[in-house]
Amino acid sequence: MIPFNVPPFLGTETDYIVEAIKNQKICGDGPFTKKCHQWLEEKTGTAKALLTTSCTHSLEMAALLLDIKPGDEVILPSFTFCSTADAFALRGAKLVFVDIRPDTMNIDEKLIEDAITEKTKAIVPVHYAGVACEMDAIMDIAKRHGLKVVEDAAQAVMSEYKGQALGTIGDFGCYSFHETKNYSMGEGGALLIKDGGLTADAEIIREKGTNRSVFLRGQIDKYTWVNYGSSYLPSDMNAAYLWAQLQQADMINENRLASWQKYYDAFEELEKEGFVQRPIIPEGCKHNAHMFYLKAKDLEERTALISFLKENGVMAVFHYIPLHSAPAGQKFGVFHGEDRYTTSESDRLLRLPMYYDLTDEDINKVIDTVIKFYKG
Ligand SMILES: *Cc1c(COP(=O)(O)O)cnc(C)c1O
């Protein structure tokens, strides 16, 4: 069976993990965490990057830093992972889902303004498949209405919009280093902070509400409890695993992009003949080959294709059950406007195996099996 995902592993991770243990600093903010912070800041150009225990927790930190309160409203797509919504539901906010664009599966920036009320506090664009949302338009809306922007860039490490790293355009950017993402530490993530002035507040929330970060830098003699917070910092052993991959980030990225391109080229014919649709990468977007998806005619055809692939040794999976149709989505949110594309387009989408070091042999087998399904 060709798996859908294999967590990235280069070999150097184990050496670094052993080193972290030998350093006798396996708690948070040790030497490997610092290396990851520095890499993220240099690579993306953000004012401040902080490793976290997950992208879910990065989103929670953003919601806390924005002081989201019960009754506040947050605008987001319904076609996303539940974590995007959880972070704001936890603070008592009302989730206002708007429709997506069928070309990128990203929030339709043209529908955002109509969903804004005097209670709206933030817009949360999700860069699906590592392909950027229309950030110029979204930042312009946010500016005109005095709203904050939190980018769910879980899938978008190494992606860009008009030359800017995704996750650095909004007020906060949230990365994931879960094992299903392009770069991994098992479970983990990062919070990118555009306004460096918020770093101290973020560090306090991340360190149980204490100013331990300032203490560790030797700027104060002892640390104390100064605000509410939680424990959002990962062990340095996890950071060691991630560091091995960040060092090789360009190589991993190129490897994935090459696999993506092979799929893309191979399905050109099927698309021309009207069988499937391939992903669309708008002008100005540099993606990171986080996933390769196809769109079948409808739900029925997609279900048949997924089972055909499975029978022939290929794991393909769909994505997402729209949040507004899930029980929690109904409890915490409303869909604003018409669901023109969210449900119908998500019904058609299936993701093919995509991971670092996917072999040509396996790619060809996946391609041949899809073609066989349509053409016999
Ligand atoms: C993976 C993912 C998350 C959650 O990431 P974790 O690191 O597992 O918390 C959130 N949003 C999106 C869009 C994701 O793909």
The ligand as an ORCA input file, in Angstrom:
! r2SCAN-3c Opt
* xyz 0 1
  C      -2.840     20.818     10.669
  C      -3.696     22.014     10.744
  C      -3.986     22.645     11.969
  C      -3.590     22.074     13.292
  O      -2.238     21.877     13.446
  P      -1.691     21.169     14.788
  O      -0.239     21.507     14.775
  O      -1.957     19.714     14.620
  O      -2.409     21.751     15.938
  C      -4.718     23.814     11.954
  N      -5.173     24.340     10.806
  C      -4.942     23.757      9.615
  C      -5.457     24.395      8.378
  C      -4.207     22.555      9.548
  O      -3.985     21.986      8.360
*
